[in-house]
Amino acid sequence: MTFDSKLMRSPSEIKRIVEGRLRFYLSRDRTGIRREVLRLFVKLRSLTIADLVAELQTQFAVTFHAIASMVGIIASRIGILRAQRNADGVHNYELKEKYFDIVVRIVGVS
């Protein structure tokens, strides 16, 4: 069995795909919550869902479940977050370093 060369993507092509997914995801952000979640990941680097909810509740009416769902989509469908479970079994999420520059450029955080 041989690999089809169409299935093998270069790192730059993968970045373009991820950027397209991220732009589409943010294009449906009517409240600004999605953009703010990404800004928080850029600024604070590593967060739990509880951390995100606490930060976001100062500006938005959010629930734990809604934010957990949002982070799950960003991690799995877009693929820019890494999840690590700590000793207490709580997941810490962080922005993958290779996508940091894309997120900064798109959400406008320096």
N, C-alpha and C positions, 0 to 999 in steps of 0.2 A: 504494500500500500504506500503510495506517495502522497506527499502534502501538495495541495494546490497552492500555488504562489499567491493567489487572491486571498487566501485565509491568513497569510502571514502579513501583519501590519507593522510598519516602522513606528518607532517611538513618536516621531513628529506627527504621523497620521493619527495615532491614538490620541495625542494631545488635541488635535483638531476636532476629533469626534467628541471628546470629553467637553471641549469648549462649546461646541454646538449644543450638546445636551444641557449644559449649564445655562447657556443663554436662553434656550427654550424654556427651561424650568423657571428662570427668573422673569421671563416675559409674561408669565401667568401670575406674578406676585402682585396682587391687588392692594395688599395692606402694607407691604414693606417688611413683613416678618421674615420671609425667606432671605432677603438681602441682609437683614440684621443678623440672622443666624450665621451667615457666612462671614460677616464682619467680625463677629465675636470669635469665630474660629481663627481668623487671621490675627486678631489682637491677643487672645488668651491662649492660643495654641492647643491646649488640652482641656476638654470639658466633659462633664457628665450631663445626662438629660436634666437632672435636678439643678445643676449649675445654670444651664441654659434657661430653664423655666424661671429661676430666680432673677436672672438678668433681664429677661424679656418682659416679665410682669411689671417692671417699672414703666414700660411704654405701651404694652399691648395686653389685651385680655386673652390669655393663652391657658391651655390645660397641659398637664403632663403628657397625656395621651397624644394630643395633637403635635407636640414638639417631638415626642419619640417617633411618631410616624414620619414627620418631616426629616428627621435625622436619618431614619432608616432608608428613605428614598434617596437622600443625598449620598449615603454610604453605598447602597446597593445598585441603584439604577445609574447614577452619575459616576460613582466609583472614586470619589475624591477624598473620602474619609477612611481612616483606619480605626478599628475598634480593638481595644485591649481590656480584658477583664482584670480588675485588681483583686487583692486578697479577700475583700468582702463580697466579691461576686458582682460588683457594679462595673458597668462598662464605661471606660474613658474613651472619648472619641477625639481624634486629632486629624487635622488636614494633612494629607500626604504631601511631603516636601516637593515632589515633582510637579504638583499642580498648584503650588502656592502662588507662583507668579501669574498664572491664569486668573485665579480667584481675585487677587489684588487688582489686576487690571480691570476685571469685569465689575467688581463691587466698589471700586474706587477708594480703597483703603491703602494708606502708605505706612 
